[in-house]
C-alpha cells in the first residue's frame, strides 16, 4: 500500500514538473500544452452558450405551445351534440370534469376559421372564443401574454353599454391590418342558406393587442368572449374543445389523468395529451438539440486532440528524464500516469478557462444581442439604410432569450472534456512508460 502511495506521489510531482518546470527553459511542448488549454477553453465557450440558449429557447417555445395552444390535456368534443349548442351548456359540460382527480383547471373553447378585415386589407384568422376571465384565471395566459396596447380588463369585465363585443388580437395582426386598441375589427364567417353559402359580418371592438413573444404561434389568433361567438358568429365551421390543466405537464401521472378524463367525457369527446397533439414540433425540437450538442462536442474533440500532440512533443523533450527515472526504479505505469495527469490538468485548465466565460455570456445574452442590434442598425443608418435589423426575429424565434443554465449538461461537458483529454493522450503516455532507458541513452 505504501509503494502505491509513493508511486502516485512521485507521478504527481513529475506531472507537475512537466507542466511547470523549476528551471525555466525554452520548451515547444509546454507552449503546445498551454495552446491546447486555450483551444479547449475557446471551444467550450460556444458549446456552453449554444447549449444554454438552445435549451432556453426550446423550453420557452414548449411552454408557450403547451400553455397557450393546447394546455396539458385537450378534449375534442363532437359538434352535433346538445351539450355544445349554447355557451352555458358548453360551460356546464366542461366543468363536470373539474372533479376528476389531477385536474386543476378547465377552459372550454370554440375555434372558428374566419376572415378579418382591417384598415389595410384582410387576413385569415383563427378565432378563439373563451371565457372572459381566461387572461386572469389561466396561469399561462396571465404569465406569457404581454399587453402591447390597450387593457385586458376591458375583456375580463366588458362594458355592457358597448354594442360591439370586445376582442383581443395579436401584435403581428395589428401591424399587418394597421389596427390598434379602440379600433373596430370586422370578422367574416360563412353560413349556408339553402344551397348557397353566404358571408356573415360581425363587428368587434379591439380592447387589447398582445404578444406571446413567439410570433409564429400567435400571429393568427383572435380572442373573443365565448358568449359573443354564439350570438354573433356563424357556428357552422366551429370546433369545440376543452383545455385542461394539471399540476405538471411533464408528470408521469398525465397518462392516468387522461384515462380518467376519457371516462368522464364519455363517447362524445376524444381526449389527447399535449405531447400527442404536438408530436412533430417536439420531435423537431429534440433532434435539433441533439444535433447541436453533437456538433459542438465534435469541436471539443478536435480541441482535445491538441493535447495528444502536445504530449507527444513533451515525451520527446523529456526522454532523458524518463531514462533517469526508470534507471532509479520508476515503473512504466508511474511514467504513464504522470503524462496522463499532465493531460488531465490541461483538460481541467481548459474547463476553468472556458466555462466561466460561456456562463457569463449566457447570462448577459439578451443584453449582448440588443447591443449588437443597436450597433448594426447604427452602422446601417450611417450608410443610408432604412430598415431595422432584428437578430431575434419573433417570426422565427422568441423575442427574448430565456436564460437557463443547464446544470446537468454542464456536468456532462466537464466529464466529457476530462475523459477525452485522458483518452486522446493514452497512447503517447503509454509509449513513454514503455521507453527503455538504454535505448534512450544510446540515442542521446
N, C-alpha and C positions, 0 to 999 in steps of 0.2 A: 504493500500500500504506500510505503514511504517513497519507493522508487518511482511509482506512477506520479505522485505529487511532485517530486523533484524533477522528473522528466517534463511534466507540464509546465513547471515553473521556469525552467531554462528555455523551453519552447516559447513561452510568453515573452521572456526577456529578449530572445533572439528576434522574435517578430517585431518587438519594439525597436530594436536596433536596425532592423531592415527599413522601417519607415522613418525613424528619427535617429540616425546615427550620431554618436557623440562627436566624432571627428568630421567636421564639415569638409566635404569634397564634392567635386562635380559628379553628378550621377544622373545619367539619362533615364535610368529605371525609376528613380524617385520622382522625376518630373512626369514620367508616364503615369505613375501611381496617382499623383495629385491631379493630373489631367483626367484620369478615369473617374476620380471623385467628382470633379467638376461636370463631366459628361453625364454621370448618373444624376447629379443634382439638377442639371438643366432638363433632363428627360422627365424627372419626377414632377417638375413644376406644371407642365401642360397636362400630365396624367392626372394629378390631383385636381386641377382646375376643371378639366373636361369631365372627369368622373363626378365631381361635386355638382357642377352646373347641370349636367345631363340628368342626374338623379333629381335635382330640384325641379327642373323643367318638367320632367316626366311625372313626378309626383304632383306638381301643380296642375298639369293638364288632367291627370287622372282624377284629382279632387274635384275639378270643375265639371268634367264629363259625368262623374258619378253623382255629385251633389246637385247639379243644376239640370241635368238631362233626364236621367232615368231613376235617380235615387238608388238606394241599396237593392231594393226589390221593386219590380213593376208588374202590375196585373193588367192585362189587356182584356177589357170587358166587351162582350158581344153588343152590337149596336141595335139589335132588334128586340131587346127585352124591355119590359115596362120599367125596370129599375133605373134606366138612364133617360127616360122620356122627359124628365124635368130636373131642374137644378137641385131642388130639395130632395127628390127621390134618389138622385145620384149620390148626394152627400150622405144620406142615411145608409145607403148601400155600402159606401166606402167605410163609414165609421163603425160598421159592425165588426171590422177586423181589428179595431183598437184593443179589444180584449184578448187577442191572440198573444200568447207568451213570446216575448222577444221583440215585439213591435213598440216603437217609441213615438212614431208619428205617421199620420195617414193624410194624403193630399190628393183628392180627386182632380182630374184634369181632362179637358176636352181639347183635342188638337184638330185644327182645320187648315187645310192648304187654301190660300186665298191670294188676292192681288191687292197691293196697297198703292194708293195714288197720293202724291205729294206735290210740292211746288215745282219739282224738277223731274217729272216723268213718273213712271210706275216701276214696281218691283214685286217679284214673287215673295211671299212671306209664309211663315208658319205661325198661325195664331195659337197661342196657348192660353186657354181660359182656365183660370184658377181662382181659388177663394181670395177674397180681398186681403186677408191678413198673411198671405204667403210670404211676403218680404219681411215679416216680423216673426212669425211662428216657425218658419223653416230656417234652421241654423245655417245651412249652406247658402241660401238666398240672402240672408242678412249679412253674412260674412264676406261672400265672394263678389257680390254686385256692388260696384262703385257708382254713385249717383253723379253724373256729369252735368246735368241740368235739371231744374225743377225740384220737386219734393215728393217722396214716396207716400207721405202721409195723406196726400190727396187721393191716392189709390186705396190705401187702407181704410180711410174714412171719406168716401166720396161725397161731394156736395149734392144734396138731394134736390136743390133748385136748378142744377145744371142738367139740361136735356141731353147733352152728349155724354155718354159713359166715359170714364177715364181709361187711358191706355198708357202703357209703358213700352218704349221701343229701345232698340239697341243703338249704340253710338254710330256704328257704321251705316245703318239705315238712315239715321237722322242726317248724316253728311251726304249720302247719295241722293236723298229726296229733298235736301235743303229744308229740313224741318227742325223745329226747336220746341221747347216746353211752351205750352199755351196755344200752339197751332192745332189745326184740325187735320186728322188723318182719316182718309176715306178708305174703307175696306170693302172690296168687291168679292162676293161669293156667288155661287150659282145655285139655281133651283130648277126643278123640272116641272113644267106646266103642260100637261097633256103629252104631246110628242116633242115639245120644244124645251130647250134649255135657255133660261133667261137669267141675266145678272141681277143681283140684289146689292144695292149700295147702302152702306151704313157709315155714319159719321161718328168719330170719337175725338175726344179732346186729349192731347198729349200732356200728361202731368209730370212725366219724368223721362229723362234719357239716361240709360245706364250702360255699364260695360263690365264684363266679367274679366277683362284683361286678356281674353283669348277670342279674337275676332272670328276665327273660323267656326267657333261654336255658336256664338250668339248673334251673328250678323243678320239672320232672317227671323229672329224671334220677335213677336209682338204679344205682350201680356194684356189680357182684358179680364174683367171680373167674370166669374162663372155664370152668374145670372144674366149678364149682358149678352153672352154668347147665345143663350137660349132665346132671349127676347128680341135680338136684333139681327143675328146672322142666320144664314141658311145652314141647317144641320145635316144636309143630305150626305155630305162627304166627311162628316165628323168621325173621329175615332175616340174611344173612351178608354182611359186608363187610370190607374190609381198608383201614385208614387208612395212607397212605403219605406220609412226609415227604421233602422235598428241601432243598437248601441255601437256597433262596429261593422263597417262594410267588409272588413277583411277577417272577420271572426269565422272560425270553423263551424260555428253553430248556424251559419247563414243557410246551409242546405236544409237543416231541420226546420228552421223558421219558414222557409219556402214551402216545405211539405205541409206544415200546419196551415199556412195561408191558402194553399190549394184546396184543402179540405173545407176551410171556412167559406171561400168564394163559391165552391161547388162547380158545376159543369158549365157555368156561364162565363168563366174567365180563365185565361191562361196566365200562369204566374212564372216569371223568369227572374233570375239573379242578374245583377249588373254585369258580371263577367261573362254571362251568356249573351246578353244584348250587345255588348261592345267587344266581342271576341277579336275581331280583325284589328281594331285600334290598339288593343293591349298586347297582342302578339307582335305587332309592328314596333311598339314601344320597347318590348323586352328584347327583340332581336337587335334593335338599334343600340340599346345599352350594352349588350354583349359584344357586338362588333366593335364599338368604340373602345371598350376596355381591352379587347383583344389586340387591336391595332396599337394602342398606347403601350401595352405590355411588350409588344414586339420592339418598340423603340427602346424600352428599358433593357430588353435582352441585348440589343445591339450595343447599348452603352456599357453593359457589364462585360461584354466581350473585350473591351479595352483593358479591363483588369487582367484578363488572361495574358494578353500580350505584354502588359507591364510586368507580370510575374515571371514570364519567360526571360525578359531582359534582366530582371532582378536576380534570377538564378544564375545567369551568365556572369553578372558582375560579382556575385558573392561566392564563386566557386572555391576560391582559396579558403574562405572562412568555413564553408561546408566541409572541405577536406580536413581542416584542423579540428573541427568539432567532432567529426566522425573518427578521427585518429584518437581523440580523447575519450571516445566511448559513446558518443551520441548515437541514438538509434535512428534508423530510417524513418520510423513513424514520427519521432520527435522533430526531425528536419521537415518532413511533410506537413506536420501540424503547424510549425512556425510560419511557413509560407501561406497555408490556408488561413491562419489567424490574421496575417497581413492583408489577404484578400478580403476577409470578413470585415476588417477595420475600414477598408476602402469603401465597401458597400454601406457600412454604418455612417461613414463620413458623408457619402452622397445623400443618405436619408436626412442627416442633420442639416445639410445644406439646402436640399430641395423641398422637403416637406413644409417647413415654416413659411417659405416664400409662397408655395402653392396655396396654403391655407389662408394666408393674408390676402392674396389676390382674389381668392374666392369670396372672402368676407366683404371685400370692397368692390366686387364685380359690377354692381349696379352703378356705383359712382364712376368707375373706370369707363364703362360703356357710355354713360351720359357725357363724360368729359370728352371722349373720342368723338361722339356725335357733334358736340358743340365745336370742337376743333375742326373737324372735316367740313361742317356747314359754314364755318367762318372762312376757311380757305376757299371753299366753293363760291362764297359770296364775293370775296375779293377778286375771283376770276370771272365774275359776271354770271355765275349760276343763280338760278331762282328756286330750284326745288330743294326740299328739305330731306336729308337722308336720315332714316331711322334704322339703326343697326338691329334693334329688336322690334321688327315689324309685327304688330299684333295680328296681322293677316296670317302669319305662319307660326309665330311663337307667342309666348306670354309677353306682355308689355314690360313686366318687371321680372327679374330673375329671382326665383325663390332660393335664398341662400340656405344650403343644407350641407353640413359636413358629414359625409358617410363614414362613421367611425369604423364599422365592420370592414368596409372596403379598404380603408387606410391601413388597418391592421393586416389585411391580406397583402397589400402592396409592400408593407415592411417585411413581412415573412418572405414574400416572393423575391424581393431585391437581395436580402441576405442569403437566401438559398441559391439564387442564381450566381451570386458572387463566389460562393464556395464551389458550385458545380463547374463553372467555366474555368476555375483555377485548379481543379483537382489534378488534371494530367500533368501540367508543368510542375506542380508541387510534388507529385508522386515521383516524377523523374528526378527532382532534386534530392529526394530521400534515397533514391537508388544509386546515386552517383558513388563511384568507388574512389577513395582517397588517392590511391596510387595512380589511377588514370588521370585524375585532376592534376596531380603534382607533375606527372610527365608532360602534360600539355602545356603547363605554365613554367 
